Amino acid sequence: MALRPGRLLVLLLVTLTPLGCVIWPQGAGPDTAAVPLAEALQRRDRGEAVLIDVRSREAYAAGHVPGALNITSSEIEGRAAEIRRMGRLPILYCG
């Protein structure tokens, strides 16, 4: 899946709620449905997406989705170019 040059991947939103995290697909927001875990895993398995765990290193070490990268929420903006170079849809999650 080719990404448009200059498109800031940080637009992929992760919202912390009392019930946990909500994951939105690229260019979406609070008015759209969350990506179900099964779909996120299917996209990862097809090579279309990369799962990014935005929790602390300690939380990631305690358990995470297999194959997910750990890029903490405070690092996302600074590592946006690196994420963009992956050439896959980033799906951010926090739990």
mmCIF file as gemmi writes it, N, C-alpha and C atoms, coordinates in Angstrom:
data_model
loop_
_atom_site.group_PDB
_atom_site.id
_atom_site.type_symbol
_atom_site.label_atom_id
_atom_site.label_alt_id
_atom_site.label_comp_id
_atom_site.label_asym_id
_atom_site.label_entity_id
_atom_site.label_seq_id
_atom_site.pdbx_PDB_ins_code
_atom_site.Cartn_x
_atom_site.Cartn_y
_atom_site.Cartn_z
_atom_site.occupancy
_atom_site.B_iso_or_equiv
_atom_site.pdbx_formal_charge
_atom_site.auth_seq_id
_atom_site.auth_asym_id
_atom_site.pdbx_PDB_model_num
ATOM 1 N N . MET Axp A 1 ? 0.844 -1.166 0 1 0 ? 1 A 1
ATOM 2 C CA . MET Axp A 1 ? 0 0 0 1 0 ? 1 A 1
ATOM 3 C C . MET Axp A 1 ? 0.89 1.23 0 1 0 ? 1 A 1
ATOM 4 N N . ALA Axp A 2 ? 0.836 2.026 -1.02 1 0 ? 2 A 1
ATOM 5 C CA . ALA Axp A 2 ? 1.655 3.224 -1.123 1 0 ? 2 A 1
ATOM 6 C C . ALA Axp A 2 ? 0.998 4.366 -0.353 1 0 ? 2 A 1
ATOM 7 N N . LEU Axp A 3 ? 1.814 5.098 0.373 1 0 ? 3 A 1
ATOM 8 C CA . LEU Axp A 3 ? 1.307 6.241 1.124 1 0 ? 3 A 1
ATOM 9 C C . LEU Axp A 3 ? 1.599 7.512 0.358 1 0 ? 3 A 1
ATOM 10 N N . ARG Axp A 4 ? 0.688 8.452 0.393 1 0 ? 4 A 1
ATOM 11 C CA . ARG Axp A 4 ? 0.891 9.721 -0.294 1 0 ? 4 A 1
ATOM 12 C C . ARG Axp A 4 ? 2.015 10.493 0.376 1 0 ? 4 A 1
ATOM 13 N N . PRO Axp A 5 ? 2.965 11.028 -0.422 1 0 ? 5 A 1
ATOM 14 C CA . PRO Axp A 5 ? 4.049 11.815 0.156 1 0 ? 5 A 1
ATOM 15 C C . PRO Axp A 5 ? 3.499 12.996 0.928 1 0 ? 5 A 1
ATOM 16 N N . GLY Axp A 6 ? 4.119 13.291 2.032 1 0 ? 6 A 1
ATOM 17 C CA . GLY Axp A 6 ? 3.749 14.451 2.815 1 0 ? 6 A 1
ATOM 18 C C . GLY Axp A 6 ? 2.56 14.265 3.727 1 0 ? 6 A 1
ATOM 19 N N . ARG Axp A 7 ? 1.905 13.151 3.615 1 0 ? 7 A 1
ATOM 20 C CA . ARG Axp A 7 ? 0.735 12.93 4.482 1 0 ? 7 A 1
ATOM 21 C C . ARG Axp A 7 ? 1.227 12.561 5.869 1 0 ? 7 A 1
ATOM 22 N N . LEU Axp A 8 ? 0.86 13.328 6.821 1 0 ? 8 A 1
ATOM 23 C CA . LEU Axp A 8 ? 1.339 13.129 8.18 1 0 ? 8 A 1
ATOM 24 C C . LEU Axp A 8 ? 0.598 11.966 8.817 1 0 ? 8 A 1
ATOM 25 N N . LEU Axp A 9 ? 1.323 10.915 9.09 1 0 ? 9 A 1
ATOM 26 C CA . LEU Axp A 9 ? 0.713 9.709 9.622 1 0 ? 9 A 1
ATOM 27 C C . LEU Axp A 9 ? 0.22 9.886 11.053 1 0 ? 9 A 1
ATOM 28 N N . VAL Axp A 10 ? 0.646 10.965 11.653 1 0 ? 10 A 1
ATOM 29 C CA . VAL Axp A 10 ? 0.187 11.213 13.012 1 0 ? 10 A 1
ATOM 30 C C . VAL Axp A 10 ? -1.31 11.504 13.035 1 0 ? 10 A 1
ATOM 31 N N . LEU Axp A 11 ? -1.914 11.721 11.861 1 0 ? 11 A 1
ATOM 32 C CA . LEU Axp A 11 ? -3.359 11.921 11.789 1 0 ? 11 A 1
ATOM 33 C C . LEU Axp A 11 ? -4.119 10.677 12.219 1 0 ? 11 A 1
ATOM 34 N N . LEU Axp A 12 ? -3.401 9.567 12.298 1 0 ? 12 A 1
ATOM 35 C CA . LEU Axp A 12 ? -4.034 8.364 12.849 1 0 ? 12 A 1
ATOM 36 C C . LEU Axp A 12 ? -4.193 8.616 14.337 1 0 ? 12 A 1
ATOM 37 N N . LEU Axp A 13 ? -5.407 8.651 14.752 1 0 ? 13 A 1
ATOM 38 C CA . LEU Axp A 13 ? -5.69 9.056 16.118 1 0 ? 13 A 1
ATOM 39 C C . LEU Axp A 13 ? -5.817 7.872 17.056 1 0 ? 13 A 1
ATOM 40 N N . VAL Axp A 14 ? -5.332 8.096 18.25 1 0 ? 14 A 1
ATOM 41 C CA . VAL Axp A 14 ? -5.538 7.136 19.328 1 0 ? 14 A 1
ATOM 42 C C . VAL Axp A 14 ? -6.164 7.914 20.473 1 0 ? 14 A 1
ATOM 43 N N . THR Axp A 15 ? -7.275 7.496 20.951 1 0 ? 15 A 1
ATOM 44 C CA . THR Axp A 15 ? -7.949 8.192 22.031 1 0 ? 15 A 1
ATOM 45 C C . THR Axp A 15 ? -8.011 7.297 23.254 1 0 ? 15 A 1
ATOM 46 N N . LEU Axp A 16 ? -7.587 7.834 24.35 1 0 ? 16 A 1
ATOM 47 C CA . LEU Axp A 16 ? -7.711 7.106 25.608 1 0 ? 16 A 1
ATOM 48 C C . LEU Axp A 16 ? -9.081 7.408 26.181 1 0 ? 16 A 1
ATOM 49 N N . THR Axp A 17 ? -9.808 6.379 26.513 1 0 ? 17 A 1
ATOM 50 C CA . THR Axp A 17 ? -11.119 6.546 27.122 1 0 ? 17 A 1
ATOM 51 C C . THR Axp A 17 ? -11.153 5.705 28.384 1 0 ? 17 A 1
ATOM 52 N N . PRO Axp A 18 ? -12.114 5.938 29.224 1 0 ? 18 A 1
ATOM 53 C CA . PRO Axp A 18 ? -12.207 5.111 30.424 1 0 ? 18 A 1
ATOM 54 C C . PRO Axp A 18 ? -12.351 3.62 30.101 1 0 ? 18 A 1
ATOM 55 N N . LEU Axp A 19 ? -12.861 3.298 28.932 1 0 ? 19 A 1
ATOM 56 C CA . LEU Axp A 19 ? -13.039 1.897 28.553 1 0 ? 19 A 1
ATOM 57 C C . LEU Axp A 19 ? -11.848 1.327 27.809 1 0 ? 19 A 1
ATOM 58 N N . GLY Axp A 20 ? -10.817 2.119 27.565 1 0 ? 20 A 1
ATOM 59 C CA . GLY Axp A 20 ? -9.655 1.662 26.823 1 0 ? 20 A 1
ATOM 60 C C . GLY Axp A 20 ? -9.403 2.536 25.628 1 0 ? 20 A 1
ATOM 61 N N . CYS Axp A 21 ? -8.69 2.023 24.672 1 0 ? 21 A 1
ATOM 62 C CA . CYS Axp A 21 ? -8.31 2.805 23.499 1 0 ? 21 A 1
ATOM 63 C C . CYS Axp A 21 ? -9.246 2.539 22.341 1 0 ? 21 A 1
ATOM 64 N N . VAL Axp A 22 ? -9.38 3.548 21.541 1 0 ? 22 A 1
ATOM 65 C CA . VAL Axp A 22 ? -10.125 3.445 20.3 1 0 ? 22 A 1
ATOM 66 C C . VAL Axp A 22 ? -9.126 3.616 19.169 1 0 ? 22 A 1
ATOM 67 N N . ILE Axp A 23 ? -9.176 2.764 18.163 1 0 ? 23 A 1
ATOM 68 C CA . ILE Axp A 23 ? -8.26 2.836 17.037 1 0 ? 23 A 1
ATOM 69 C C . ILE Axp A 23 ? -9.052 3.241 15.806 1 0 ? 23 A 1
ATOM 70 N N . TRP Axp A 24 ? -8.596 4.271 15.124 1 0 ? 24 A 1
ATOM 71 C CA . TRP Axp A 24 ? -9.251 4.732 13.902 1 0 ? 24 A 1
ATOM 72 C C . TRP Axp A 24 ? -8.332 4.513 12.717 1 0 ? 24 A 1
ATOM 73 N N . PRO Axp A 25 ? -8.874 4.182 11.562 1 0 ? 25 A 1
ATOM 74 C CA . PRO Axp A 25 ? -8.043 4.058 10.364 1 0 ? 25 A 1
ATOM 75 C C . PRO Axp A 25 ? -7.576 5.431 9.881 1 0 ? 25 A 1
ATOM 76 N N . GLN Axp A 26 ? -6.606 5.426 9.005 1 0 ? 26 A 1
ATOM 77 C CA . GLN Axp A 26 ? -6.004 6.646 8.486 1 0 ? 26 A 1
ATOM 78 C C . GLN Axp A 26 ? -7.041 7.648 8.008 1 0 ? 26 A 1
ATOM 79 N N . GLY Axp A 27 ? -6.86 8.901 8.425 1 0 ? 27 A 1
ATOM 80 C CA . GLY Axp A 27 ? -7.737 9.968 7.979 1 0 ? 27 A 1
ATOM 81 C C . GLY Axp A 27 ? -9.095 9.983 8.659 1 0 ? 27 A 1
ATOM 82 N N . ALA Axp A 28 ? -9.29 9.144 9.657 1 0 ? 28 A 1
ATOM 83 C CA . ALA Axp A 28 ? -10.571 9.063 10.327 1 0 ? 28 A 1
ATOM 84 C C . ALA Axp A 28 ? -10.497 9.773 11.669 1 0 ? 28 A 1
ATOM 85 N N . GLY Axp A 29 ? -11.548 9.711 12.4 1 0 ? 29 A 1
ATOM 86 C CA . GLY Axp A 29 ? -11.583 10.363 13.696 1 0 ? 29 A 1
ATOM 87 C C . GLY Axp A 29 ? -12.713 9.843 14.538 1 0 ? 29 A 1
ATOM 88 N N . PRO Axp A 30 ? -13.097 10.618 15.547 1 0 ? 30 A 1
ATOM 89 C CA . PRO Axp A 30 ? -14.084 10.145 16.515 1 0 ? 30 A 1
ATOM 90 C C . PRO Axp A 30 ? -15.452 9.805 15.931 1 0 ? 30 A 1
ATOM 91 N N . ASP Axp A 31 ? -15.784 10.31 14.758 1 0 ? 31 A 1
ATOM 92 C CA . ASP Axp A 31 ? -17.092 10.032 14.171 1 0 ? 31 A 1
ATOM 93 C C . ASP Axp A 31 ? -17.128 8.745 13.35 1 0 ? 31 A 1
ATOM 94 N N . THR Axp A 32 ? -16.039 8.001 13.324 1 0 ? 32 A 1
ATOM 95 C CA . THR Axp A 32 ? -15.989 6.759 12.555 1 0 ? 32 A 1
ATOM 96 C C . THR Axp A 32 ? -15.841 5.57 13.497 1 0 ? 32 A 1
ATOM 97 N N . ALA Axp A 33 ? -16.118 4.408 12.98 1 0 ? 33 A 1
ATOM 98 C CA . ALA Axp A 33 ? -16.026 3.195 13.791 1 0 ? 33 A 1
ATOM 99 C C . ALA Axp A 33 ? -14.561 2.826 14.035 1 0 ? 33 A 1
ATOM 100 N N . ALA Axp A 34 ? -14.317 2.235 15.171 1 0 ? 34 A 1
ATOM 101 C CA . ALA Axp A 34 ? -12.979 1.747 15.499 1 0 ? 34 A 1
ATOM 102 C C . ALA Axp A 34 ? -12.64 0.55 14.618 1 0 ? 34 A 1
ATOM 103 N N . VAL Axp A 35 ? -11.356 0.303 14.425 1 0 ? 35 A 1
ATOM 104 C CA . VAL Axp A 35 ? -10.9 -0.878 13.694 1 0 ? 35 A 1
ATOM 105 C C . VAL Axp A 35 ? -10.938 -2.059 14.661 1 0 ? 35 A 1
ATOM 106 N N . PRO Axp A 36 ? -11.731 -3.072 14.381 1 0 ? 36 A 1
ATOM 107 C CA . PRO Axp A 36 ? -11.747 -4.244 15.259 1 0 ? 36 A 1
ATOM 108 C C . PRO Axp A 36 ? -10.377 -4.923 15.267 1 0 ? 36 A 1
ATOM 109 N N . LEU Axp A 37 ? -10.027 -5.519 16.384 1 0 ? 37 A 1
ATOM 110 C CA . LEU Axp A 37 ? -8.738 -6.183 16.508 1 0 ? 37 A 1
ATOM 111 C C . LEU Axp A 37 ? -8.533 -7.221 15.409 1 0 ? 37 A 1
ATOM 112 N N . ALA Axp A 38 ? -9.552 -7.995 15.112 1 0 ? 38 A 1
ATOM 113 C CA . ALA Axp A 38 ? -9.415 -9.036 14.08 1 0 ? 38 A 1
ATOM 114 C C . ALA Axp A 38 ? -9.022 -8.421 12.734 1 0 ? 38 A 1
ATOM 115 N N . GLU Axp A 39 ? -9.639 -7.291 12.386 1 0 ? 39 A 1
ATOM 116 C CA . GLU Axp A 39 ? -9.298 -6.617 11.125 1 0 ? 39 A 1
ATOM 117 C C . GLU Axp A 39 ? -7.874 -6.081 11.16 1 0 ? 39 A 1
ATOM 118 N N . ALA Axp A 40 ? -7.479 -5.492 12.278 1 0 ? 40 A 1
ATOM 119 C CA . ALA Axp A 40 ? -6.111 -4.976 12.411 1 0 ? 40 A 1
ATOM 120 C C . ALA Axp A 40 ? -5.102 -6.102 12.233 1 0 ? 40 A 1
ATOM 121 N N . LEU Axp A 41 ? -5.376 -7.254 12.831 1 0 ? 41 A 1
ATOM 122 C CA . LEU Axp A 41 ? -4.468 -8.399 12.699 1 0 ? 41 A 1
ATOM 123 C C . LEU Axp A 41 ? -4.435 -8.926 11.262 1 0 ? 41 A 1
ATOM 124 N N . GLN Axp A 42 ? -5.59 -8.951 10.602 1 0 ? 42 A 1
ATOM 125 C CA . GLN Axp A 42 ? -5.633 -9.395 9.205 1 0 ? 42 A 1
ATOM 126 C C . GLN Axp A 42 ? -4.816 -8.457 8.318 1 0 ? 42 A 1
ATOM 127 N N . ARG Axp A 43 ? -4.963 -7.157 8.53 1 0 ? 43 A 1
ATOM 128 C CA . ARG Axp A 43 ? -4.19 -6.19 7.748 1 0 ? 43 A 1
ATOM 129 C C . ARG Axp A 43 ? -2.696 -6.36 7.999 1 0 ? 43 A 1
ATOM 130 N N . ARG Axp A 44 ? -2.33 -6.598 9.265 1 0 ? 44 A 1
ATOM 131 C CA . ARG Axp A 44 ? -0.921 -6.847 9.588 1 0 ? 44 A 1
ATOM 132 C C . ARG Axp A 44 ? -0.431 -8.102 8.876 1 0 ? 44 A 1
ATOM 133 N N . ASP Axp A 45 ? -1.203 -9.187 8.953 1 0 ? 45 A 1
ATOM 134 C CA . ASP Axp A 45 ? -0.796 -10.456 8.356 1 0 ? 45 A 1
ATOM 135 C C . ASP Axp A 45 ? -0.669 -10.383 6.842 1 0 ? 45 A 1
ATOM 136 N N . ARG Axp A 46 ? -1.458 -9.514 6.198 1 0 ? 46 A 1
ATOM 137 C CA . ARG Axp A 46 ? -1.374 -9.333 4.741 1 0 ? 46 A 1
ATOM 138 C C . ARG Axp A 46 ? -0.27 -8.353 4.353 1 0 ? 46 A 1
ATOM 139 N N . GLY Axp A 47 ? 0.42 -7.785 5.34 1 0 ? 47 A 1
ATOM 140 C CA . GLY Axp A 47 ? 1.494 -6.832 5.056 1 0 ? 47 A 1
ATOM 141 C C . GLY Axp A 47 ? 0.997 -5.435 4.731 1 0 ? 47 A 1
ATOM 142 N N . GLU Axp A 48 ? -0.276 -5.167 4.982 1 0 ? 48 A 1
ATOM 143 C CA . GLU Axp A 48 ? -0.855 -3.858 4.688 1 0 ? 48 A 1
ATOM 144 C C . GLU Axp A 48 ? -0.652 -2.863 5.819 1 0 ? 48 A 1
ATOM 145 N N . ALA Axp A 49 ? -0.481 -3.369 7.035 1 0 ? 49 A 1
ATOM 146 C CA . ALA Axp A 49 ? -0.444 -2.493 8.201 1 0 ? 49 A 1
ATOM 147 C C . ALA Axp A 49 ? 0.666 -2.917 9.155 1 0 ? 49 A 1
ATOM 148 N N . VAL Axp A 50 ? 1.07 -1.97 9.965 1 0 ? 50 A 1
ATOM 149 C CA . VAL Axp A 50 ? 1.99 -2.239 11.073 1 0 ? 50 A 1
ATOM 150 C C . VAL Axp A 50 ? 1.284 -1.79 12.343 1 0 ? 50 A 1
ATOM 151 N N . LEU Axp A 51 ? 1.289 -2.654 13.352 1 0 ? 51 A 1
ATOM 152 C CA . LEU Axp A 51 ? 0.667 -2.323 14.625 1 0 ? 51 A 1
ATOM 153 C C . LEU Axp A 51 ? 1.694 -1.628 15.502 1 0 ? 51 A 1
ATOM 154 N N . ILE Axp A 52 ? 1.296 -0.516 16.085 1 0 ? 52 A 1
ATOM 155 C CA . ILE Axp A 52 ? 2.201 0.264 16.928 1 0 ? 52 A 1
ATOM 156 C C . ILE Axp A 52 ? 1.565 0.43 18.298 1 0 ? 52 A 1
ATOM 157 N N . ASP Axp A 53 ? 2.224 -0.127 19.294 1 0 ? 53 A 1
ATOM 158 C CA . ASP Axp A 53 ? 1.787 -0.03 20.689 1 0 ? 53 A 1
ATOM 159 C C . ASP Axp A 53 ? 2.36 1.268 21.245 1 0 ? 53 A 1
ATOM 160 N N . VAL Axp A 54 ? 1.493 2.183 21.654 1 0 ? 54 A 1
ATOM 161 C CA . VAL Axp A 54 ? 1.949 3.504 22.094 1 0 ? 54 A 1
ATOM 162 C C . VAL Axp A 54 ? 2.092 3.607 23.616 1 0 ? 54 A 1
ATOM 163 N N . ARG Axp A 55 ? 2.006 2.489 24.302 1 0 ? 55 A 1
ATOM 164 C CA . ARG Axp A 55 ? 2.147 2.491 25.755 1 0 ? 55 A 1
ATOM 165 C C . ARG Axp A 55 ? 3.616 2.594 26.149 1 0 ? 55 A 1
ATOM 166 N N . SER Axp A 56 ? 3.855 2.704 27.437 1 0 ? 56 A 1
ATOM 167 C CA . SER Axp A 56 ? 5.223 2.788 27.963 1 0 ? 56 A 1
ATOM 168 C C . SER Axp A 56 ? 5.998 1.512 27.648 1 0 ? 56 A 1
ATOM 169 N N . ARG Axp A 57 ? 7.308 1.594 27.717 1 0 ? 57 A 1
ATOM 170 C CA . ARG Axp A 57 ? 8.158 0.413 27.487 1 0 ? 57 A 1
ATOM 171 C C . ARG Axp A 57 ? 7.818 -0.702 28.483 1 0 ? 57 A 1
ATOM 172 N N . GLU Axp A 58 ? 7.536 -0.304 29.721 1 0 ? 58 A 1
ATOM 173 C CA . GLU Axp A 58 ? 7.217 -1.283 30.759 1 0 ? 58 A 1
ATOM 174 C C . GLU Axp A 58 ? 5.911 -2.013 30.446 1 0 ? 58 A 1
ATOM 175 N N . ALA Axp A 59 ? 4.902 -1.269 30.037 1 0 ? 59 A 1
ATOM 176 C CA . ALA Axp A 59 ? 3.62 -1.885 29.693 1 0 ? 59 A 1
ATOM 177 C C . ALA Axp A 59 ? 3.772 -2.814 28.489 1 0 ? 59 A 1
ATOM 178 N N . TYR Axp A 60 ? 4.542 -2.379 27.498 1 0 ? 60 A 1
ATOM 179 C CA . TYR Axp A 60 ? 4.796 -3.197 26.305 1 0 ? 60 A 1
ATOM 180 C C . TYR Axp A 60 ? 5.496 -4.496 26.704 1 0 ? 60 A 1
ATOM 181 N N . ALA Axp A 61 ? 6.502 -4.383 27.574 1 0 ? 61 A 1
ATOM 182 C CA . ALA Axp A 61 ? 7.26 -5.561 28.006 1 0 ? 61 A 1
ATOM 183 C C . ALA Axp A 61 ? 6.373 -6.54 28.785 1 0 ? 61 A 1
ATOM 184 N N . ALA Axp A 62 ? 5.362 -6.017 29.469 1 0 ? 62 A 1
ATOM 185 C CA . ALA Axp A 62 ? 4.464 -6.87 30.25 1 0 ? 62 A 1
ATOM 186 C C . ALA Axp A 62 ? 3.491 -7.65 29.362 1 0 ? 62 A 1
ATOM 187 N N . GLY Axp A 63 ? 3.339 -7.227 28.12 1 0 ? 63 A 1
ATOM 188 C CA . GLY Axp A 63 ? 2.456 -7.932 27.188 1 0 ? 63 A 1
ATOM 189 C C . GLY Axp A 63 ? 1.983 -7.021 26.082 1 0 ? 63 A 1
ATOM 190 N N . HIS Axp A 64 ? 2.003 -7.542 24.839 1 0 ? 64 A 1
ATOM 191 C CA . HIS Axp A 64 ? 1.594 -6.756 23.677 1 0 ? 64 A 1
ATOM 192 C C . HIS Axp A 64 ? 1.114 -7.685 22.57 1 0 ? 64 A 1
ATOM 193 N N . VAL Axp A 65 ? 0.496 -7.109 21.565 1 0 ? 65 A 1
ATOM 194 C CA . VAL Axp A 65 ? 0.055 -7.879 20.403 1 0 ? 65 A 1
ATOM 195 C C . VAL Axp A 65 ? 1.305 -8.396 19.689 1 0 ? 65 A 1
ATOM 196 N N . PRO Axp A 66 ? 1.367 -9.687 19.39 1 0 ? 66 A 1
ATOM 197 C CA . PRO Axp A 66 ? 2.546 -10.222 18.698 1 0 ? 66 A 1
ATOM 198 C C . PRO Axp A 66 ? 2.855 -9.455 17.406 1 0 ? 66 A 1
ATOM 199 N N . GLY Axp A 67 ? 4.112 -9.095 17.242 1 0 ? 67 A 1
ATOM 200 C CA . GLY Axp A 67 ? 4.551 -8.393 16.042 1 0 ? 67 A 1
ATOM 201 C C . GLY Axp A 67 ? 4.414 -6.887 16.115 1 0 ? 67 A 1
ATOM 202 N N . ALA Axp A 68 ? 3.811 -6.376 17.183 1 0 ? 68 A 1
ATOM 203 C CA . ALA Axp A 68 ? 3.638 -4.926 17.311 1 0 ? 68 A 1
ATOM 204 C C . ALA Axp A 68 ? 4.964 -4.26 17.669 1 0 ? 68 A 1
ATOM 205 N N . LEU Axp A 69 ? 5.142 -3.052 17.157 1 0 ? 69 A 1
ATOM 206 C CA . LEU Axp A 69 ? 6.294 -2.239 17.523 1 0 ? 69 A 1
ATOM 207 C C . LEU Axp A 69 ? 5.914 -1.388 18.717 1 0 ? 69 A 1
ATOM 208 N N . ASN Axp A 70 ? 6.909 -1.003 19.51 1 0 ? 70 A 1
ATOM 209 C CA . ASN Axp A 70 ? 6.64 -0.104 20.638 1 0 ? 70 A 1
ATOM 210 C C . ASN Axp A 70 ? 7.231 1.261 20.33 1 0 ? 70 A 1
ATOM 211 N N . ILE Axp A 71 ? 6.349 2.189 20.022 1 0 ? 71 A 1
ATOM 212 C CA . ILE Axp A 71 ? 6.721 3.594 19.841 1 0 ? 71 A 1
ATOM 213 C C . ILE Axp A 71 ? 5.774 4.359 20.755 1 0 ? 71 A 1
ATOM 214 N N . THR Axp A 72 ? 6.297 4.845 21.877 1 0 ? 72 A 1
ATOM 215 C CA . THR Axp A 72 ? 5.435 5.472 22.864 1 0 ? 72 A 1
ATOM 216 C C . THR Axp A 72 ? 4.742 6.699 22.292 1 0 ? 72 A 1
ATOM 217 N N . SER Axp A 73 ? 3.616 7.049 22.908 1 0 ? 73 A 1
ATOM 218 C CA . SER Axp A 73 ? 2.841 8.189 22.418 1 0 ? 73 A 1
ATOM 219 C C . SER Axp A 73 ? 3.657 9.464 22.371 1 0 ? 73 A 1
ATOM 220 N N . SER Axp A 74 ? 4.606 9.611 23.283 1 0 ? 74 A 1
ATOM 221 C CA . SER Axp A 74 ? 5.443 10.813 23.278 1 0 ? 74 A 1
ATOM 222 C C . SER Axp A 74 ? 6.469 10.804 22.149 1 0 ? 74 A 1
ATOM 223 N N . GLU Axp A 75 ? 6.695 9.657 21.523 1 0 ? 75 A 1
ATOM 224 C CA . GLU Axp A 75 ? 7.676 9.532 20.435 1 0 ? 75 A 1
ATOM 225 C C . GLU Axp A 75 ? 7.059 9.589 19.041 1 0 ? 75 A 1
ATOM 226 N N . ILE Axp A 76 ? 5.752 9.444 18.942 1 0 ? 76 A 1
ATOM 227 C CA . ILE Axp A 76 ? 5.1 9.314 17.633 1 0 ? 76 A 1
ATOM 228 C C . ILE Axp A 76 ? 5.464 10.46 16.694 1 0 ? 76 A 1
ATOM 229 N N . GLU Axp A 77 ? 5.299 11.679 17.139 1 0 ? 77 A 1
ATOM 230 C CA . GLU Axp A 77 ? 5.559 12.826 16.258 1 0 ? 77 A 1
ATOM 231 C C . GLU Axp A 77 ? 7.004 12.849 15.782 1 0 ? 77 A 1
ATOM 232 N N . GLY Axp A 78 ? 7.935 12.6 16.682 1 0 ? 78 A 1
ATOM 233 C CA . GLY Axp A 78 ? 9.349 12.623 16.317 1 0 ? 78 A 1
ATOM 234 C C . GLY Axp A 78 ? 9.765 11.473 15.411 1 0 ? 78 A 1
ATOM 235 N N . ARG Axp A 79 ? 8.994 10.413 15.393 1 0 ? 79 A 1
ATOM 236 C CA . ARG Axp A 79 ? 9.33 9.245 14.574 1 0 ? 79 A 1
ATOM 237 C C . ARG Axp A 79 ? 8.391 9.075 13.382 1 0 ? 79 A 1
ATOM 238 N N . ALA Axp A 80 ? 7.606 10.114 13.074 1 0 ? 80 A 1
ATOM 239 C CA . ALA Axp A 80 ? 6.637 10.042 11.972 1 0 ? 80 A 1
ATOM 240 C C . ALA Axp A 80 ? 7.301 9.69 10.647 1 0 ? 80 A 1
ATOM 241 N N . ALA Axp A 81 ? 8.47 10.26 10.369 1 0 ? 81 A 1
ATOM 242 C CA . ALA Axp A 81 ? 9.155 9.962 9.1 1 0 ? 81 A 1
ATOM 243 C C . ALA Axp A 81 ? 9.542 8.488 9.033 1 0 ? 81 A 1
ATOM 244 N N . GLU Axp A 82 ? 10.007 7.946 10.136 1 0 ? 82 A 1
ATOM 245 C CA . GLU Axp A 82 ? 10.365 6.517 10.198 1 0 ? 82 A 1
ATOM 246 C C . GLU Axp A 82 ? 9.129 5.65 9.945 1 0 ? 82 A 1
ATOM 247 N N . ILE Axp A 83 ? 8.028 6.013 10.565 1 0 ? 83 A 1
ATOM 248 C CA . ILE Axp A 83 ? 6.777 5.265 10.38 1 0 ? 83 A 1
ATOM 249 C C . ILE Axp A 83 ? 6.33 5.363 8.922 1 0 ? 83 A 1
ATOM 250 N N . ARG Axp A 84 ? 6.421 6.532 8.348 1 0 ? 84 A 1
ATOM 251 C CA . ARG Axp A 84 ? 6.039 6.742 6.943 1 0 ? 84 A 1
ATOM 252 C C . ARG Axp A 84 ? 6.883 5.862 6.011 1 0 ? 84 A 1
ATOM 253 N N . ARG Axp A 85 ? 8.168 5.744 6.286 1 0 ? 85 A 1
ATOM 254 C CA . ARG Axp A 85 ? 9.058 4.934 5.429 1 0 ? 85 A 1
ATOM 255 C C . ARG Axp A 85 ? 8.716 3.451 5.455 1 0 ? 85 A 1
ATOM 256 N N . MET Axp A 86 ? 7.983 3.007 6.443 1 0 ? 86 A 1
ATOM 257 C CA . MET Axp A 86 ? 7.586 1.596 6.503 1 0 ? 86 A 1
ATOM 258 C C . MET Axp A 86 ? 6.671 1.234 5.343 1 0 ? 86 A 1
ATOM 259 N N . GLY Axp A 87 ? 5.971 2.227 4.792 1 0 ? 87 A 1
ATOM 260 C CA . GLY Axp A 87 ? 5.118 1.991 3.634 1 0 ? 87 A 1
ATOM 261 C C . GLY Axp A 87 ? 3.879 1.181 3.905 1 0 ? 87 A 1
ATOM 262 N N . ARG Axp A 88 ? 3.512 1.066 5.177 1 0 ? 88 A 1
ATOM 263 C CA . ARG Axp A 88 ? 2.302 0.328 5.548 1 0 ? 88 A 1
ATOM 264 C C . ARG Axp A 88 ? 1.43 1.228 6.421 1 0 ? 88 A 1
ATOM 265 N N . LEU Axp A 89 ? 0.159 0.928 6.457 1 0 ? 89 A 1
ATOM 266 C CA . LEU Axp A 89 ? -0.777 1.684 7.267 1 0 ? 89 A 1
ATOM 267 C C . LEU Axp A 89 ? -0.445 1.468 8.734 1 0 ? 89 A 1
ATOM 268 N N . PRO Axp A 90 ? -0.119 2.515 9.473 1 0 ? 90 A 1
ATOM 269 C CA . PRO Axp A 90 ? 0.119 2.333 10.908 1 0 ? 90 A 1
ATOM 270 C C . PRO Axp A 90 ? -1.21 2.288 11.662 1 0 ? 90 A 1
ATOM 271 N N . ILE Axp A 91 ? -1.364 1.301 12.515 1 0 ? 91 A 1
ATOM 272 C CA . ILE Axp A 91 ? -2.509 1.201 13.381 1 0 ? 91 A 1
ATOM 273 C C . ILE Axp A 91 ? -1.985 1.291 14.805 1 0 ? 91 A 1
ATOM 274 N N . LEU Axp A 92 ? -2.336 2.377 15.471 1 0 ? 92 A 1
ATOM 275 C CA . LEU Axp A 92 ? -1.86 2.649 16.809 1 0 ? 92 A 1
ATOM 276 C C . LEU Axp A 92 ? -2.839 2.089 17.829 1 0 ? 92 A 1
ATOM 277 N N . TYR Axp A 93 ? -2.3 1.518 18.9 1 0 ? 93 A 1
ATOM 278 C CA . TYR Axp A 93 ? -3.179 1.019 19.959 1 0 ? 93 A 1
ATOM 279 C C . TYR Axp A 93 ? -2.502 1.199 21.315 1 0 ? 93 A 1
ATOM 280 N N . CYS Axp A 94 ? -3.297 1.133 22.358 1 0 ? 94 A 1
ATOM 281 C CA . CYS Axp A 94 ? -2.737 1.314 23.695 1 0 ? 94 A 1
ATOM 282 C C . CYS Axp A 94 ? -3.303 0.312 24.688 1 0 ? 94 A 1
ATOM 283 N N . GLY Axp A 95 ? -3.512 -0.862 24.286 1 0 ? 95 A 1
ATOM 284 C CA . GLY Axp A 95 ? -3.982 -1.83 25.272 1 0 ? 95 A 1
ATOM 285 C C . GLY Axp A 95 ? -4.478 -3.036 24.622 1 0 ? 95 A 1
